[in-house]
Structure formats: C-alpha cells, structure tokens
Amino acid sequence: MVGTGYSLARVALLGAWLGAMAVFGAAFVPSAFEHLPTQLAAGVLADGFAALDRAGALVALVCVALGLAGLRRPRSPGELWRAQLPAMGAAAHLASAILVTPRLHALRVAAGGTINQLAAGDPDLAAFTRLHATSRALFFAAAASAAASCVWDVAALSRARPAGASRDGERRDF
C-alpha cells in the first residue's frame, strides 16, 4: 500500500470512521444525557449507535479491501496484518449490532422504557449493566482498530516517501 490511491483513500476512510466515533462518544452521548430525559436520550443514542455499527462495519470492510488491493508483491506478514487490522473493528461493530444491542433494547422495553425503574437487586439490571459494559468495550475495540490502522498506515506512507521528495514528485532543491 505504498503511495497509492488505495492508501490515501484508506487513510481518509479510517480518519472519518474514527472521527465519527470520537465525536459521537465524546460529545453527543454526554450531551444527550445532559439535555434530554433519560428515556429519550437512551432511544436517540440507541439509534445513533446502531447507525455507527452499520456504517463502521461497512467502512472497516472497505478499508480491508483497499488494504489488500494496495499490497505490493511480495508482501510481508506485517503488511498483511496492517491491511487486515480494520477487520477487528468490523467484528466489534457486528458483534455489537447482532449480539448486544438487541438484548439491551429488549431489557429497556421489559423495564418499561428505562432501566432506572429497576430495583438495585433486579437481575435485569445486572444483565443490562454487563451488556452495557460489553457494548462500551466493543465500541472501544472498534475505535482502537480504526486508530491503530490509521496511525500504522500514515507511518507506512511516511516511510515510503524518500527523504526530500515532495508529494507531487518534484525535488525540493529545484
């Protein structure tokens, strides 16, 4: 993936994917709970997380495809790992969308729309707490995959360009 359009497109997608997750997690989630009633905030955020999971899985798989398409021959094991690293994020998003989010939703519905109505010792509250922690861990795993892939790709692009070479191929000492 050295110096190709594939590399640049992949870095742009990785940055957009990571940026979307960072803005949603760091700005939108706290703001929703601060300004909306808990039940409404939970519903809005559930829709947002579902959209992030769908888009994140798709972007991650496109990044894997771009990474594999941009590999040079012969390829090193490190290059192959780098190309496939976003697949970890896709797996995290898919696990969240398929295994965790539907259970969280079912627990909210069973609790009458908000988990806050459950008593402290209620088994559904304990299940919700475990699933919520799992959801957060999967979100972090997807973000870590995007960040690590982006940093690794940018470093690879920087190493691939000879010292003193500009992006447009002109020498600096013209």
N, C-alpha and C positions, 0 to 999 in steps of 0.2 A: 504494500500500500504506500509506496514511496512516491510523493509528489504528484499523485494523480488526482483527477476529478473525483474519483471514488473516495479518496482520503479526505478531501476538503468537504465533500457532501456529508460524509460520515461524521466529521467533527462538528459541522453545523447542526446536524440532527441530534447528536449526543448533547451538545450545548443547549439546544431547545428543550430536549427531554428533561435534562437536569434542571434547567431554569424553571420550567413549568412546575416540577415537583417542589422546588425550593420556594417559589412564590406561594404556591398553594399551601404547603405545610407551614411555612414561617409567617405568612401574612394573612391568608384567607381564613385558615382554621381558627386561630385565636380571635380574629375579628368577628367571625360568625358567632362564636360563643359569647363574646362580649356584648354584641349589639342585638342578637336575636333571642327569642325564647328558646330554651334548650331543645324542645321537641322540633321546632322549625329548623334550628341550626343543625341538628343531627340529620334531618331529612335532606337539607340542602347539601351538607357535606357528604352524605352517602352518595348522592348523585354525582358530586364532583369527584369523589374517589373512584366511582365506577367508570366515569369518563377517563380519568387518568390511567386506570388499569387497562382499559381497552386501547387507548392511544399509546400508552407506554409499551404494551406488549407488541403492538404493530411497529412502532418506531424501533424498538430493540431488535426485532427480527429483520427489519430493513437494514439496520446497521450491521447485523451479522452478514447479511447477503452482500452489502457493499464491501465489508472487510474481506470476505472470501473472494469476491470478484477482483479486488485490488491487489491480491497477493502476487508477489513475483515468484518466478520459478528459479532455482529451487527455493522452497520455503523452509524456514527454520521452525522448530517447535514453538519458540517464543512468538513468532509472527502468527502462527495458527491459534495460539492461546489468545493473543490480542484481538484477532478477528472475531473469535467466538465469545469473548467476555460479555458482551451485552446479552447473550442468551440467559445468563444468570438473572438479569433484570426482567427479561420476558417471563422466565419461570416464576419469579416472585409476583409479578403482576397477575399472571394467570392463576396462581395459587390463591391469591387474594380474591380475585373475581369469582372463581369457581368454588373454592372451599370455605373461605372465611366470611366474605361479605354477605352471602345469602343466610348464613347462620346468625350473624349479627342482626340482620334485618328481621329474621323470624323471632329472635329474642325480644327485639324492640316492640314488634307487633303483639306478641304474647303478653308483654308488660303494659299494654295499653298505650303504646306510642313513645314512652320514655322510660328509661331504665331507672331514673331517680325514684320512681314509685315503688321499687322493690325494697324489701326489708334487708337489713345488713346480712343476715344469715341465709338468705334465699339462694338455693343452688343455681337459679338462673342468673343471678347477679355474679356469682363466682364464674359461671361459664362465660358470661359477657366479658368479664374482666380478663380472663385468659384469651378469649378471641380478640379482644381489643389490643392486648399486648402482642399477639401474633400478627395482627394487621399492621401495627406500628413497625414491628421487626421486618415484615415483608416490604413495607414502604421504604425503610432504611436500606434494605438489601438492594432494592431496585435503584435507589439514588446512589448508593455506593458503586454499583455496577456501571451506571452512567458516568459518574465522576472518574472512576478509575480508568474506564475506557477512553474518555475524553483526554485525560492527562497523558495516558500512555500514547495515544495517537498523536497528540501535539508534540510530545517529546520525540517520537519517531520521525515526524515531519521535520523537526528542527535538526535532527542528526542527519537526515537525508540530504539536506542542502549543504553544499560545500561552503566553507568559510569565505566570506567576501562576495558570495553570489546573491544577487537580488532576486526577487520573485519573478520578475519578467525576463530573467536570463541575461540582463546586461551586467557588465562588470562595473564595480563601484569606482574604479580609477579611470573612467573614461575621460 
